[in-house]
Structure formats: C-alpha cells, structure tokens
Amino acid sequence: MIFGVPLLQMLVLVFAATFDMKKIDMVVVDKDLSETSREMIAKFDAIPFYNLEFAVPDETIGEEMLFSDEADAILVIPPNMERNLIRDDKAQVQLLVNAIDGNSAQLIYSYSSRIIGNFNKNMIAEWKGIPEFSPPGEVKISESYWYNTELDYHWFMAPGILAVLVTVIGMFMSGMNLVREKEIGTIEQLNVTPVKKYQFIIGKLVPFWLIALFDLAFGLLVAWLVFDLPVVGNLLVLFAFASVFLLGALGLGLFISTVSDTQQQVMFISFFFMMIFIMMGGIFTPVESMPHWAQTIDRANPMYYFMKIMRNVVLKGSGFIDLLEEFLSLLLLGVIFLSLAIWRYRKTT
Amino acid sequence: MIKINQISKSYNENQAVKKISLKVNEGELFGLIGPDGAGKTTLMRILTTLLLPESGEAKMDGLDVVNDFKKIRHIVGYMPGRFSLYQDLSVEENLNFFATVFGTTVQENYDLIRDIYYQIEPFKNRRAGKLSGGMKQKLALSCALIHKPKILVLDEPTTGVDAVSRKEFWEMLKKLQKKGITILVSTPYMDEANLCDRVALIQKGELLNVDSPQRITEKFPRRIIQIRSDEMYRLINDLRAFEKAESVFAFGQFVHFTGINDDVETNELDIYLEKQNHNNIVVEEISPGIEDVFMSMQSNSK
C-alpha cells in the first residue's frame, strides 16, 4: 500500500498534469478563398498538432463549435484579404481563442501568431526579393533553454508531484497513527507508563520519517526509469533537505493529531493544510507571480521550500550553499512544528 | 496506601465525582462497587494520573497524584476498562513492549506474572486482537504487572468475561494480594464484592458506604424474604400489588421482598400467594447480601 499507491499516483499525475499543447482544434473560416489564404492555411495544416476544420462558411457556425467545445480557436480570413494585401500592402485576419483556460489560450495565441508572422515574413521576402532571413534592421533573439532543454513538462512536474506525495504520506500517516491510538484506547495504557513526551513523539515520528524518505528514493527511481528524469544535483543534498523538511511535515501531522480526538478530525484539518500547502507551494503556478501577501504566507509553507529545492537540486543541480536560506527556513519550521506537537501532547486530560 | 481526600471532578455540567474521601490500606483488596456511570472510572483515572481532579487531593503511597505524577507512574499498574493493548502486536510483543517502556525486562519480573502468563504462553505468537476475552484480560493483567507495581488499579476487569474466567481472575487477584500488592478494583457485579476485603459502594459520584462486605450486610437493618414460584413474572406483579410490599426485585430464580416496616411475616405471604393460585411456592427469610444493600440504598437515594 505504502509503495504501490504513490507509484500509481506518480505515473498517473505526472502524465496527466501537463500544460503541453498536444492538440489544437482550430476552425478555419476562409471567406477569401484566394491563393494567399490557402497558403496561410497550409502553414497551419503542416503542423501536426493543429487539427483544422475547413468548410465552415461563416464565423457564427464556428462560434457554435466553440460553445460545444469542439473547437479551441477560430481563424477568420475576411473576404478580399489577398486583394487588400496587394493593393494596400496590409490585410487583417481574425483569431478567436477560447480563453476559459488562460494558459492554453495564451499558448494557442502565441503559436498561431508566430505561424502567421512567419508566413508574413516569407511573403515580404518573396515579393520584395529580400533574402528570407536577413530583414533589415531587426533585432533577433536567439533562445537557449537551460536545465530542461527540451522543455519536457514531465521533468517539471515529476519532482513537484514527488514532493506532494512524500508530504501526504508523512503527514497523514503520522497524524492518523497517533489519533488511532486515542480511538482504540491504547494511548491510555501508554500514558500511565513513565514514557516521556518527547520520547513518545519521536517514537511516532521516526518510522514515518523513514518510510517517507524511502518513498522519495523510490519515487526518484521511478521518475528516472519512466520519465528519464535526471538528478543533476547531489542526492545527498536532496535527502538532507528532505529529512529536514519531513521533520516539519510530520511534526505538523502529529500536532494536528494531538489536538484532535478522531480520525475524521485529523483528515479534515490535514486536508485543509495540504490544500493550502500544495496550491500555494508552486507546483503548478510560480510563487513569484502570486500576490505579495500570498508570498508572505508562503514563508511559513514548508512545501514551498521543498518544491523549490526538489526542482532546483534535481533539474538544476543546485548545491547546499545555493539553498542555504531554504534549508534554514525548513529547519526553523521543523523545530516549531515538532515543539508544538510535543508541547500539545498531553498525557493527562 | 491510597488516600483520597475530598476529590471532585465534573465533565461540563455533570458532576462525576462529588467530594469523595477514601482510604485503602496497604496490601488490601479494595472494591469500588457501583452501577455504570457511578464515577468509578473517573476516580480511577484521577488516581492513575490520567485525569486532573478539580478539587481535593489524593496520595498514592505518599505521592501526590498531581505533583508527583511521574513517580506514581512507576509504582502503579493500571488496567483500563477497555482492552488497551496493541491489537496488531502479538502477545509476546505486547509484553516486551510494556516491559521496555517501563525500563525493565520480562525476565526480571517473570515470577510475578508467571501464574497468569503461563496460561496464555502457548498463544504468545498470536496477535492480541485475536485472543478471546478471558485471554485478553490475562494479557492485560500481565502487562499491568510487568514493572512490579506496588498498587494495581483495575477498572472493571471482569466485564464481558465468562463466569469461569471471572472466577479464575479473582483467584489471581487474591494471589497477587498475598505477594503484597495493594489492589483497587472496580466492578458492577455485586457477587464480586464479597471477594474483596473492603468495598466502597458508589452511586452517582457519591460514596454510600465503605466497609467489609460482611459488615455491610450485617449492619443492614432490613429483613429480606426470598420467594419462588412456578410463574416468575406473575409472581413479581402479584407481590408488587401486595399492600404491604415496599420493594420487590428479581434475583436470579428468586424474588427478594421487603415489607413496609419489616412487619411482613413469611406465612402471611404464603397465604397471599396461594390465594393468587401460585404453585410450588417457597417463602423463606434470608440474611441480606450485598446486592440487597445496594438496591435498598439506590432506591433510598432516588
């Protein structure tokens, strides 16, 4: 259970949670039906993930297709586009994008405008006889993607999801375990013994700490085998950070269970924290683009640090010194959460 | 050995223990007798340092239950009413675990638990959750004894256990008492009260009486008449309808009867019941048992 479930989650989530555009359904409303318009459409057609729908005479039908979610975008080529282009040296096309998902809308827009832009450039070159790739006085940007050169989204998601999994396992299991003793009553028998509070909490902490660390190793292995995820950084550094992070996560789980009486309560409170930790931890959206108050709250979010550390160490190869601030923050959070748990655990009611 | 002085404890509005004072002597087998909800468990939890009293103080072997709770945990063995050992650990693992927690080993105090433990030793690899009720209770007792406590506190140890195991269990307690352990035991069963050296009758958080079971029954002023006939249910109804009846309770095969002012004679009842067409009537006066005392006190306090 402890290993199978995370494995499954990892495989399902990493493949599923992707922002990569794999398929764009675009409706083409060609009212010009000229050589130029066909050439432009051919450019789109040549790209495998554009799935074009032709033979739509006007945009209202296209809009209906947007409504029924059959199309992601509509390209409207107005009548006389070619004529206007030749006569006035300029012409317009319209691109309507379904922007319910802002992210993919952005992507569709930028892909499409790049295609049209390229088409435009080629046309100018053709007509004016200027060599294609050296237009006059243009600043060219040359791109080079570092750390994830192929922009493989799985590489971005895998460390993030692994961070979430390890946290869920650690926090829920430690929390549940303690409160379960309350529910069955075994804690009663233990409370009359001379066991010290910190000994008890450590006893509850260590097994789940080891399991979570093991799960992390296991998850990295799976990610390496399945997604070809490289671990650029030092594994020792990664696990050192993970150990400190888990102290905090488990400490919080234990603290929650010391203030709860039933497993339901633990579930509910842990769930509350998990949602905030995950959503604000930057697994999908960069923390840097969150509002300022959210970033302030994230200072107390162990997941935020760990997510950052996971990605930086795994993909970028950051060392211990690069992440010293994160390390100290995690250490502080760990000490706080654990102290709270020990302080709040009562042998007497 | 145990001194309780004016201890009170309430849960919200509900006062569970009302200013109870009690003394248990060293080496005594002391029983807390009372129905469910009388406050027995609360009192025991205060003595085992699991609950803080609201007012009053209590001392276990001279140690205060509030200030010296750490020391008390070394000298007290507690067996909660609910089976509280780890169900997914085996018998042996449970025993070893609790020995370790108390900083001792099973071998060190084995002679103390030998008589009890040898009965469950054949099942030592079985999980505690899979044991029968009687065996669970023996294991729990072994675990409570593993650190050689001076005082043993047992909360309703025989509830939900069959008659044979109950008898065995009380024999074990007697043996432990001979080894010098002071035992405080609670039970809702009146018949077990007679096995204690002294008992305290508790009702709704208040102490009704503290004495040896013999003295309690001897001092009981009422006359108890025991009656039997073939039709139990009709017998009770008819007796309750009898004008001089004060209380009528079913006690197993018999009905225990007390008359108003104790001036009802056995032949009076004989005649009355014959008139009501009862067969095989037996009417005899008996000496009261602890249960009669309790029933009487209970109805008085209502």
HADDOCK unambig.tbl for C-alpha pairs under 7 A between the chains (distance, minus, plus):
assign (segid A and resid 184 and name CA) (segid B and resid 84 and name CA) 6.90 0.50 0.50
assign (segid A and resid 185 and name CA) (segid B and resid 84 and name CA) 5.19 0.50 0.50
assign (segid A and resid 186 and name CA) (segid B and resid 84 and name CA) 4.17 0.50 0.50
assign (segid A and resid 186 and name CA) (segid B and resid 85 and name CA) 5.46 0.50 0.50
assign (segid A and resid 186 and name CA) (segid B and resid 86 and name CA) 6.41 0.50 0.50
assign (segid A and resid 188 and name CA) (segid B and resid 84 and name CA) 6.87 0.50 0.50
assign (segid A and resid 189 and name CA) (segid B and resid 84 and name CA) 5.93 0.50 0.50
assign (segid A and resid 192 and name CA) (segid B and resid 48 and name CA) 6.59 0.50 0.50
assign (segid A and resid 192 and name CA) (segid B and resid 50 and name CA) 6.99 0.50 0.50
assign (segid A and resid 192 and name CA) (segid B and resid 73 and name CA) 5.50 0.50 0.50
assign (segid A and resid 193 and name CA) (segid B and resid 73 and name CA) 5.44 0.50 0.50
assign (segid A and resid 193 and name CA) (segid B and resid 74 and name CA) 6.89 0.50 0.50
assign (segid A and resid 193 and name CA) (segid B and resid 101 and name CA) 6.83 0.50 0.50
assign (segid A and resid 193 and name CA) (segid B and resid 102 and name CA) 6.31 0.50 0.50
assign (segid A and resid 194 and name CA) (segid B and resid 70 and name CA) 6.41 0.50 0.50
assign (segid A and resid 194 and name CA) (segid B and resid 73 and name CA) 5.51 0.50 0.50
assign (segid A and resid 194 and name CA) (segid B and resid 74 and name CA) 6.25 0.50 0.50
assign (segid A and resid 194 and name CA) (segid B and resid 102 and name CA) 6.30 0.50 0.50
assign (segid A and resid 195 and name CA) (segid B and resid 101 and name CA) 6.27 0.50 0.50
assign (segid A and resid 347 and name CA) (segid B and resid 50 and name CA) 6.63 0.50 0.50
assign (segid A and resid 348 and name CA) (segid B and resid 49 and name CA) 6.59 0.50 0.50
assign (segid A and resid 348 and name CA) (segid B and resid 50 and name CA) 4.50 0.50 0.50
assign (segid A and resid 348 and name CA) (segid B and resid 51 and name CA) 5.41 0.50 0.50
assign (segid A and resid 348 and name CA) (segid B and resid 52 and name CA) 6.97 0.50 0.50
assign (segid A and resid 349 and name CA) (segid B and resid 50 and name CA) 6.23 0.50 0.50
assign (segid A and resid 349 and name CA) (segid B and resid 51 and name CA) 5.14 0.50 0.50
assign (segid A and resid 349 and name CA) (segid B and resid 52 and name CA) 6.68 0.50 0.50
